[in-house]
Amino acid sequence: MSILYIVATPIGNMSDITLRAVETLKSADTIACEDTRHTSILLNHLGITGKNLIACHARNEENSANGIIKLLEEGRDVAYCSDAGTPGVSDPGSRLVRKVREAGFRIVPIPGASASVTLISASGLTGKTFTFEGFLSPKSGRRQKRLKELLDRDEAFIIYESPFRIQKTLSEIKDLAPERTMVLGREMTKTFEEFISGTAEEVLLGLKTVKGEFALCVLPTLKTREEDEEDADR
């Protein structure tokens, strides 16, 4: 039976591609991707040529999934890549996976880079629990309401943010919980990778440029972190 492979790709540094991902992209009959131009750059870097690329992004995912199912019905294996990181994690891919599974075809994940896990590994978080929120709503009221809910839980949480809203989001966290500490990752795995830690005010002061892609890990309160560390040492 034909297979849909969900392929994680680098979030910046192309050397982070896994050997299994390379072999999957080489062997797949068709490669579906969030942006054919973006994926073409990766394929050229890997020396993979002659592949049939089809677009499957947020705006056409439902219709594209129907076309991918037809390819699977014809006996073709399909690999799906979002622009960076793991498909379906704040990226297109979840609706495609759901429809393909409902059609009775096998889904095989090819794990690899993820901005959220990359940031966790550099955050110093010792607790067992964190919430992955992804992108907050661009609507101010909904964003602030969700931020308050996340902060009130007193657990670590991760959000992604655009360069256009990162300062506003940090300012909102400063107003809601000025004592909470956090780690901001900018352009992770890329040439100008940067990590800034401290309170929201300190991170704002340390943020010299808003260019690039951002991920933010907000840590629990000091009391909760100390309790988590005690549990981890037992």
N, C-alpha and C positions, 0 to 999 in steps of 0.2 A: 504494500500500500504506500502511496505517496506520502511525503512528510513535509510539514511546514516547520522550518527551523527559525527560531527566534534568536538572532545573533547580536550579542552585545559588542559594541565597537568603542574605540578609545574616546575619552572625553576631551582629549587635547593631544597628548603625545602619542603619535601613531605607533610607537614601539610597544605600547601597552596592549596591542591586539594579541589574542591568545593563538597558540598553534592550532587549536581545534577550530577556532573561528576562521582562520585562513583556509584550512582544509575544507570547511563547510562551504565557504564562498566560492572556492575553486570547483567544487563538485556539484553545486546546485544548478539545476537547469535554468532557473530564473531567479533574479534577485529583485525583490520588492523593497522599496526604500522611501523614507520620508521625503527626501530630496535627491533626485537622480544626479544632480550636479555635485552635491556634497559627497555622495557615495562613490561617484566616479573618481574623485580625487583620491579616496582611500584605496580603491581598486587599482588605480594606476600606480600608487605608491607600493602596493603589494605585487605588482606585475601581473595582475589578473585581467585578461582582456577577452573580448568577444562575448561578453555576457549580455543577455537580454535584461534590461532594467525597466521596471514599471514603477510608477509613483503610487504611493499609498500614504497619504498624510491626513491630518485632522479633518480637513474639509471634504475629502473624498473617500474616507476609510470604509464607509459602509458599501459604496458601490464598488470600490476596488477589491474589497473582500470577496464579492461575488465573482469577479474575474479571476481572482487567485484560486477560488474553489474550483472553477472550471479547469484551470491548469492542473490542479491536483487530480481532478477526475480523469484528465487525459494521461495521467501517469507521470507527471513532472514534479520533481522536488523543488520547493520554493524556499529561499532564505529571505528573511525580513530583517532590515536594519533601520533603526531611526538614525537621526543625524549624529548623535553622540550618546554613549552610555547604553543602558539597558532598555529596550523597547517596553512600553507599557508603564514605565516608572516616570511619571510626568512627561511622557512622550507618547505619540500614537502607538498603537499595537494591541491594546486590550480588546477593542471591538473585533479586530481581525482574528485574534486568537479565539474569542468566544464563538464567532460564526463558523470558523473552520472546525472547531471541536464539535459544534452542533451538527455539522455536516458529516461527522464520523471519521475525520482524518486525524492522524497522530500529530501531536505538537511536541517538538524536541527543543528545549532551551539550551543555548550555548552561552554559558555565563561569562562575565568579564567585568569591565569597568562600570562603576556606578558612582556618580558624584557624591551621593549621600554616604555611602560606605567609605569612600575616600576621605571625606571630611571627618567622619567618626574616628577613623584610624589616627587622625592628626589632632583630635580634640582633647585627648586625655580623659575622656569619659570613662569612669570606672563602673557605673551602674549597669544593670542588665536590661533596662527598659529605655526605649526612646520612641518617639512618634515621628514618622515621616509624613510631613504635611505637603511638601511640594510647593507649588506656587499658590500664594494667597489670592483671594479675590481682588481685582483691581478697584472694586467699589469700596470707598473709604469706610462706610458704616459696617459692611460685612467683614472687611479685613480687620478692623479694630475689635469687633465682637469675637472673631475667631482667635485673634491674638490673646485676648483676655482669657478665653476658655483654655487655651494651651498653657498660658502662664499659671493659671489657677490650679492646674493639675500637678504642678511642681515636679514634672518629669522633663528630661531632655527632649527637645524637638528640633527637627530640621526643616528649614524652608529654603526654597530657591527664590531668587529675586533678580529682576532685571536691573541694568544700570540706571534705568530711568526712575526706579522707585526705591532703590536700596537705602538712600539717605532718609527718605520719608518713613520707611518701615522701621529703621533704627531709631528715628526720633519718636515714633509711636511706642516702641518698646521702652525707651527711656522714660516716657511719661507714665506708662503703666507699671513698670517694674524697674526703677532706676538702679536697684541693688543687684539684679541678676547679671551674671557673667556669661560670656558667649565667645565663640570662635568663628570668625568670618573667613571663609576661603574664597579667594579671588583668582580666576584663571588657573585653577588647579591642574597640575601636570604640564602646564604650558611654560613658555620661556619666562614670563613675568609672574609666575606663581607667587602668591602672597597669603600669609595667614596673620590675622590681627586678633588679639584676644583682649578681654577686659569687659567692663560694663558697656552698655550701649553708648554712653557718652564718650568713653575712652576709645571705642572702636570708631566712632564718628570722627574723633580728632585724629586718629591714626590713618584714616582713609584718605590718601592723597589724590587718588584718581578714582572715578566711577566707571572707567572703561572695563569691558570684559564681562564675564559671567560670574555670578555670586551664589554661594551656598552658605547658610548661616546655621550653626548649631547653638541653640540657647540651652545652657546647662541648668540643672535644678538649683535650688537654694543651697547655701553652704551646709545647713543642717542636714538636708536630704543627702547631699554628696558624702558627708561624713558617715551617715548611716549606711549608705551603699558600699563605701569602702570597708567598713567593719564587716558587712556581710560577705564581701568578696574575699576577705582575709581568713574567713572561718573554714 
